[in-house]
Amino acid sequence: MKRTKGQASPRRKQYARYLAHYTKQNSVILTLGALFVLGVVLGTLLVRSAGQQTIELLLRIIGDFAAKRQAQPFSESFVSGLTGPLQFVLVAFLCGFCSIAQPAEVFLPLFRGLGFGFSVSSLYAYYGVNSVGFVCLFMLPGMLLSTIALLFCCNEALRLSGSLWGLLHKRDIQVYSLKIYCARFVAASLLCVFAALLEAVVYTLLSGFFTLGPTLA
């Protein structure tokens, strides 16, 4: 038993060192991810703290959107799922070329999380427990993939804008390659396309088997 415990302790230390190294190497991505989660929480709290009349109006808008989304054909569903994520990717891409755009790049995941938290909490308030399956099946997979793409894009934009900031202040830094920057944004955009495609396929194939029932009068 003592030998087993002695062997386990170095392993724990090794795992702890690996975790610390991984956290340090990916601190920017992890921070951006934390901001997205914070946005989800704030979006949820926003719905809970709003006035009753405002909530009912907004919830009916969200509810109508969800119902219309279920009835859309494949092409319209694909475009609907692609437009939002690509807008965030485009903003991140353009911000990368501005040396003082780091605040916008940092808070893009927060705004994305706000929208998702607001939508999910609104659907829950409008449809009740029935919305849980709807969110997990129709919204969550595409949101996770497009959010990963956005976090990746914001990280790249921060690198480019930081490089430009260093050049303006005549610091001895390595210039970030624009070819690599554009190639990585293309890869992120393709991930968004795949996310929208997956979402559209799920809506087309399964929306007929999933009916939402509003709980508001």
Residue, then its C-alpha position, 0 to 999 in steps of 0.5 A: m500500500k505504501r508503495t502504491k501511494g508513493q507511486a500515485s503521488p508523483r503522478r499527481k504532481q506530474y498531472a498538476r504540472y501538466l495542468a498548470h502548463y496547459t493553463k498558462q499556454n492557453s490562458v487567453i483562450l480560457t479567459l475568452g471561454a470564461l467570458f462567454v460563460l459569464g455572458v450566458v449567466l448575465g443573459t439569463l439574469l437579464v431575463r429574470s430581472a426584467g419587468q413582466q410586460t417586457i419579458e412577456l413581449l420578448l418571450r413571445i418574440i423568441g417563441d415565434f422565432a423558434a416555431k418559425r425556425q422549425a418550419q423553415p426548409f433546409s436552405e433557409s435554416f442553413v442561412s439562419g444558422l450561419t448568419g449570426p456566427l459569421q457576423f461575429v467572425l467578421v467583426a473579429f477579423l476586422c478588429g485584428f487589423c486595429s492596434i487598439a481593438q483588443p477590448a472589442e476582441v475580448f468582449l465579443p465572446l461575452f456578447r455572444g454568451l449574452g445572446f445565447g443565455f437570453s435566448v435559452s432562458s427566454l425559451y425556458a420561460y415561454y415553453g417551460v421544461n419542453s424547451v430543455g430538449f429543444v435547446c440540447l438537440f437543436m441549439l446547443p451543438g451548433m452553438l458549441l461549434s460556432t463558439i469554439a470558432l469564435l474563441f479561436c478567431c478572437n485569440e488570433a485577432l488579439r495576436l495580430s492587433g498586439s503585433l501591430w501595437g508593438l510595431l507602432h511603438k517600435r518594439d522588437i517583436q516578430v510580425y504576425s503573418l497575414k497569410i497565417y491569420c487569413a488561413r486560420f480565419v478561413a478554417a474557423s469560418l468553415l467550422c461555422v459552416f459545418a455547425a450551421l449545416l449540422e443545425a440545419v440537418v437536425y432541424t430538417l430531419l427532427s423538427g417534425f418529431f419535436t413539438l413545443g408547447p407554450t406555457l404563457a397565456 
